[in-house]
C-alpha cells in the first residue's frame, strides 16, 4: 500500500517540490498570451487565423527549445540549467513589458515565451532523479502537476490585465519568477541518478529510435492537447459563447486545474496498473470527448462538462506516458524526456491554428475538434501495435516497472 512518508524518504523531497514550483511558474508564463488573448485580440482587432498564429508561436518555440535545454542539463547539471532558463524568462518578460507595441512585436514575444516552455524535461528529470524506479511515476506525476501553473495564469492574468493593462502583466511575471529561482538555489540539489555523461552522438541517437517517436507522437496528443487547448479556450469561451474576458479565464482555469491534478493520478495509477493500460483508456476517452465537444457548440454547460472530461483524460495520459520514459531510458531520462516533450509539444501548436482556420473558413470549430480526435484514435492504434514488443523487452505486463533483482 502507498505510504506518503516512505515516498518522501525514498528521494530528496525538497528538490521534488522546488522542481514543481519551477515548472508551475514556467507553464503559467508559457501560456500567458493565451490567458490574455481576448484583451490582445481587442487591442489589435485580430482575425481567427491571426489569433491562432499568435497562440501557436509560444508553443512551437517552447517545443523547439526543450531538447537543447535537456542537452545543456547533461553538461552543466539540471539545477544549473533551470537557473539559466529562469534568468532568460525574466529577460523575456522585460521585453514584453517595455517593447511590445504591435502585432508583429507580439509574435516576437511569442518566440521569447518559448523559453518558459522549454522547462518540461529538465523539471521532471530533476524532481524524480533521486527516487527509485517504483516511485518514479508518482514523482514525475507530482512535478508534472506543475501544469497547474496554466490554470493559475488563466485565473490571475485576465483580472490583472483588466485592472492594469495586459502588457503590465508581463512585468508582474518578471518579478514573480524570482520566487522559484530562490527556492531552486536554496532547496534543490543535483540528483545522483546519472553519472553517465553521454556524448552528443548518444544524445541524438534517441531521435532515431522507433520507441522515441512512438512516445513523442502519443505525447503530441496528451500534452499537446492539454497545452494547445489551454491556450485556445479563453478565446473560444469568449468568442463562441459571449463569456466575459475574466469569466473565460475562470472557466479555462477549471479545466486546466483538473488536467494538472489528474497528471498525479495518472502517474500513480500507472505505477500500479501500468502506463500502457492507462494510456489505452486515456486515448479512447480523449477521442470521444473531443468529437462531442465539437458537436456541443450551442451549449456552454455541455461544452464545459465535456472539456472537464477531456482535460481529465489528457492529464492522466501525461502522467502515464512519463511513468514509462524512465523505464525505457533509465540513463538518459532528461534527454529522452526533452526530446519527447519537444516533439509532443509541437502537437499543441497545431491546435490553435487548426481551430482558427476551421472557424475562419467553415464558420465552425467542429472540424478542428474532429481532426484532433482522429489523431487521438490513431495514437491508440499505434500504442496497441507497439505494446507486445515493449512488454517483451523493457517493461512488465500492462506497462508496470519490472521487479528489481534481489
C-alpha positions, 0 to 999 in steps of 0.5 A: 500500500502507498505510504506518503512518508516512505515516498518522501524518504525514498528521494530528496523531497525538497528538490521534488517540490522546488522542481514543481514550483519551477515548472508551475511558474514556467507553464503559467508564463508559457501560456500567458498570451493565451490567458490574455488573448481576448484583451490582445485580440481587442487591442489589435482587432485580430482575425481567427487565423491571426489569433491562432498564429499568435497562440501557436508561436509560444508553443512551437518555440517552447517545443523547439527549445526543450531538447537543447535545454535537456542537452545543456542539463547533461553538461552543466547539471539540471539545477544549473540549467533551470537557473539559466532558463529562469534568468532568460524568462525574466529577460523575456518578460522585460521585453514584453513589458517595455517593447511590445507595441504591435502585432508583429512585436507580439509574435516576437514575444511569442518566440521569447515565451518559448523559453518558459516552455522549454522547462518540461524535461529538465523539471521532471528529470530533476524532481524524480532523479533521486527516487527509485524506479517504483516511485518514479511515476508518482514523482514525475506525476507530482512535478508534472502537476506543475501544469497547474501553473496554466490554470493559475495564469488563466485565473490571475492574468485576465483580472490583472490585465483588466485592472492594469493593462495586459502588457503590465502583466508581463512585468508582474511575471518578471518579478514573480519568477524570482520566487522559484529561482530562490527556492531552486538555489536554496532547496534543490540539489543535483540528483545522483541518478546519472553519472553517465555523461553521454556524448552528443552522438548518444544524445541524438541517437534517441531521435532515431529510435522507433520507441522515441517517436512512438512516445513523442507522437502519443505525447503530441496528443496528451500534452499537446492537447492539454497545452494547445487547448489551454491556450485556445479556450479563453478565446473560444469561451469568449468568442463562441459563447459571449463569456466575459474576458475574466469569466473565460479565464475562470472557466479555462482555469477549471479545466486546466486545474483538473488536467494538472491534478489528474497528471498525479493520478495518472502517474500513480495509477500507472505505477500500479496498473501500468502506463500502457493500460492507462494510456489505452483508456486515456486515448479512447476517452480523449477521442470521444470527448473531443468529437462531442465537444465539437458537436456541443457548440450551442451549449456552454454547460455541455461544452464545459462538462465535456472539456472537464472530461477531456482535460481529465483524460489528457492529464492522466495520459501525461502522467502515464506516458512519463511513468514509462520514459524512465523505464525505457531510458533509465540513463538518459531520462532528461534527454529522452524526456526533452526530446519527447516533450519537444516533439509532443509539444509541437502537437499543441501548436497545431491546435490553435491554428487548426481551430482558427482556420476551421472557424475562419473558413467553415464558420465552425470549430467542429472540424478542428475538434474532429481532426484532433480526435482522429489523431487521438484514435490513431495514437491508440492504434499505434500504442496497441501495435507497439505494446507486445514488443515493449512488454517483451523487452523493457517493461512488465505486463500492462506497462508496470516497472519490472521487479528489481533483482534481489 
